Amino acid sequence: MAFEYSTSLKKLVLPEYGRNIHMMVDYIKAIEDRAERNRLAHSVVAIMGNLNPHLRDINDFKHKLWDHLALIADFDLDIDYPYDPPRPETFLEKPKIVPYGTHTIRYKHYGKSIELIIDAVSELQEGETKDRLINIIANHMKKSYLTWNRESVDDEVIMKDFNVLSKGKIDMTKIRLSETRELLNKGKKKKPFTKKIK
């Protein structure tokens, strides 16, 4: 008895549906009666939905299943699709090139987001909200600095960097930095207390 190995069989278009679904689709393509093809296509799509329940979380998941059926059939299944089937040409188009960001980051250990946040906060009206945000940002900068240099950080370094990033628009006297050990211990989980039994 000869064994059939997957490597010697036809390559699956969408392996997540398995070989049986692909064989069912090939069988439907060979049926001459259009009404029967339509009936069986609906049955196969229902099975495909059961095999991949995670697709139910996707908007219009039924449309997705019918598109997958067209792909498995190599766009050669003559049935009444409930949706416009995808065109083969759309899969031959090269994806658009995503441009890389050209902006420079002054202090990489703080990241670009901090620069943008400081720019936005420096434009806010003076008041309690602005003061709180400034302190949150400064302490986040200190924590980020400590992530890259676990030993220590001089608060003057953080204040100097903040002043540079804010282009001198922030009143530095309002900044209150937390203690280094306090920042390092914030993310750590406390060990549950276990009483020793004698």
C-alpha positions as CSV (number, residue, x, y, z in Angstrom):
1,M,0.0,0.0,0.0
2,A,1.5,3.4,-1.1
3,F,1.2,6.3,1.2
4,E,0.4,9.8,0.0
5,Y,2.6,12.5,1.6
6,S,1.4,16.1,1.8
7,T,4.6,17.3,0.0
8,S,3.6,15.3,-3.1
9,L,0.0,16.6,-3.1
10,K,-1.3,19.9,-4.6
11,K,-0.3,22.9,-2.6
12,L,-3.2,24.3,-0.5
13,V,-4.2,27.9,-1.3
14,L,-5.5,28.6,2.2
15,P,-4.0,25.8,4.5
16,E,-6.0,27.0,7.5
17,Y,-9.1,25.3,6.0
18,G,-7.4,22.0,5.5
19,R,-7.2,19.6,2.5
20,N,-10.8,18.3,2.8
21,I,-12.3,21.8,2.1
22,H,-10.0,22.2,-0.9
23,M,-11.1,18.8,-2.2
24,M,-14.8,19.7,-1.6
25,V,-14.4,22.9,-3.7
26,D,-12.7,20.9,-6.5
27,Y,-15.6,18.5,-6.4
28,I,-18.2,21.3,-6.6
29,K,-16.3,22.8,-9.6
30,A,-16.8,19.5,-11.5
31,I,-20.6,19.4,-10.9
32,E,-22.6,20.3,-14.1
33,D,-25.9,21.4,-12.4
34,R,-25.6,25.0,-11.4
35,A,-28.3,24.8,-8.7
36,E,-26.5,21.9,-7.1
37,R,-23.2,23.8,-7.3
38,N,-24.9,26.8,-5.5
39,R,-26.4,24.5,-2.8
40,L,-23.1,22.8,-2.1
41,A,-21.1,26.1,-2.1
42,H,-23.4,27.4,0.7
43,S,-22.8,24.2,2.7
44,V,-19.0,24.5,2.3
45,V,-19.0,28.1,3.3
46,A,-21.0,27.1,6.5
47,I,-18.4,24.5,7.3
48,M,-15.5,27.0,6.7
49,G,-17.2,29.3,9.2
50,N,-17.3,26.5,11.8
51,L,-13.7,25.7,11.2
52,N,-12.6,29.3,11.8
53,P,-14.9,30.7,14.5
54,H,-12.4,33.6,15.1
55,L,-13.5,35.0,11.8
56,R,-16.9,35.9,13.4
57,D,-15.1,38.7,15.2
58,I,-14.3,40.3,11.8
59,N,-16.8,42.8,10.4
60,D,-18.7,41.1,7.5
61,F,-17.1,37.7,8.2
62,K,-19.5,36.0,5.7
63,H,-18.2,38.2,2.9
64,K,-14.7,37.1,3.9
65,L,-15.6,33.4,3.8
66,W,-17.1,33.8,0.3
67,D,-13.9,35.6,-0.8
68,H,-11.9,32.7,0.6
69,L,-14.1,30.2,-1.4
70,A,-13.3,32.1,-4.6
71,L,-9.5,32.0,-3.7
72,I,-9.6,28.2,-3.0
73,A,-11.5,27.7,-6.3
74,D,-8.8,29.7,-8.1
75,F,-11.6,32.1,-9.3
76,D,-13.0,29.3,-11.4
77,L,-16.2,28.4,-9.6
78,D,-19.3,29.3,-11.6
79,I,-22.0,30.0,-8.9
80,D,-24.2,32.8,-7.8
81,Y,-22.0,34.6,-5.2
82,P,-24.0,36.6,-2.6
83,Y,-21.2,39.2,-2.8
84,D,-19.0,40.4,-5.6
85,P,-16.1,37.9,-5.7
86,P,-12.6,39.3,-5.6
87,R,-10.8,39.8,-8.9
88,P,-7.6,37.8,-9.6
89,E,-5.8,41.0,-10.6
90,T,-6.0,42.5,-7.1
91,F,-3.7,39.7,-5.9
92,L,-1.1,40.5,-8.5
93,E,-0.7,44.1,-7.5
94,K,2.4,44.9,-5.5
95,P,1.7,46.4,-2.1
96,K,2.3,50.1,-1.7
97,I,5.6,51.1,-0.2
98,V,5.2,52.4,3.3
99,P,7.4,55.4,3.8
100,Y,9.9,55.4,6.7
101,G,9.7,58.2,9.2
102,T,12.3,60.9,8.4
103,H,12.1,62.6,11.8
104,T,15.1,62.5,14.1
105,I,14.7,61.7,17.8
106,R,16.8,63.9,20.0
107,Y,16.9,61.5,23.0
108,K,16.2,57.9,21.9
109,H,15.7,56.6,25.5
110,Y,12.6,58.9,25.9
111,G,11.2,58.3,22.4
112,K,9.5,60.5,19.8
113,S,6.1,60.4,21.6
114,I,7.5,62.3,24.6
115,E,8.8,65.1,22.3
116,L,5.3,65.4,20.8
117,I,3.6,65.3,24.2
118,I,5.9,68.0,25.6
119,D,5.2,70.2,22.5
120,A,1.4,69.8,23.0
121,V,1.6,70.4,26.8
122,S,3.8,73.5,26.4
123,E,1.0,75.1,24.4
124,L,-1.6,74.6,27.1
125,Q,-2.9,77.4,29.3
126,E,-1.2,77.8,32.7
127,G,-3.1,76.0,35.5
128,E,-3.3,72.9,37.7
129,T,-4.0,70.5,34.7
130,K,-0.8,71.7,32.9
131,D,1.3,71.4,36.1
132,R,0.1,67.8,36.7
133,L,0.8,66.8,33.2
134,I,4.3,68.3,33.4
135,N,5.1,66.3,36.5
136,I,3.7,63.1,35.0
137,I,5.8,63.6,31.9
138,A,9.0,64.4,33.9
139,N,8.6,61.4,36.1
140,H,7.9,59.2,33.0
141,M,11.2,60.6,31.5
142,K,13.0,59.6,34.7
143,K,11.6,56.1,34.6
144,S,12.5,55.7,30.9
145,Y,16.0,56.9,31.7
146,L,16.3,54.3,34.5
147,T,15.1,51.6,32.1
148,W,18.2,52.2,30.0
149,N,20.6,52.9,33.0
150,R,19.4,50.9,36.0
151,E,22.1,52.3,38.4
152,S,21.0,55.9,38.9
153,V,20.0,59.2,37.4
154,D,20.7,62.7,38.4
155,D,17.5,64.7,38.6
156,E,19.4,67.6,37.0
157,V,19.9,65.5,33.8
158,I,16.1,65.0,33.6
159,M,15.4,68.7,34.2
160,K,18.0,69.7,31.6
161,D,16.6,67.3,29.0
162,F,13.0,68.4,29.7
163,N,14.1,72.1,29.3
164,V,15.7,71.3,25.9
165,L,12.7,69.3,24.7
166,S,10.3,72.0,25.7
167,K,12.5,74.7,24.1
168,G,12.5,76.6,27.4
169,K,8.7,77.0,27.3
170,I,8.0,75.1,30.6
171,D,8.4,76.6,34.1
172,M,10.9,74.1,35.5
173,T,10.3,75.2,39.1
174,K,7.0,73.4,39.1
175,I,8.5,70.0,38.4
176,R,8.6,67.5,41.3
177,L,10.5,64.3,40.6
178,S,9.9,61.1,42.5
179,E,12.6,59.2,44.2
180,T,14.5,56.7,42.1
181,R,13.7,53.7,44.3
182,E,10.0,54.7,44.3
183,L,9.9,54.7,40.4
184,L,11.7,51.4,40.2
185,N,9.4,49.7,42.7
186,K,6.2,50.9,41.1
187,G,6.0,48.1,38.5
188,K,7.0,45.3,40.8
189,K,4.4,43.0,42.3
190,K,4.5,42.4,46.0
191,K,5.0,38.8,47.1
192,P,2.0,37.4,48.9
193,F,2.4,37.1,52.6
194,T,2.8,33.5,53.7
195,K,2.9,32.7,57.4
196,K,5.2,29.9,58.3
197,I,3.6,27.1,60.3
198,K,5.7,25.7,63.1
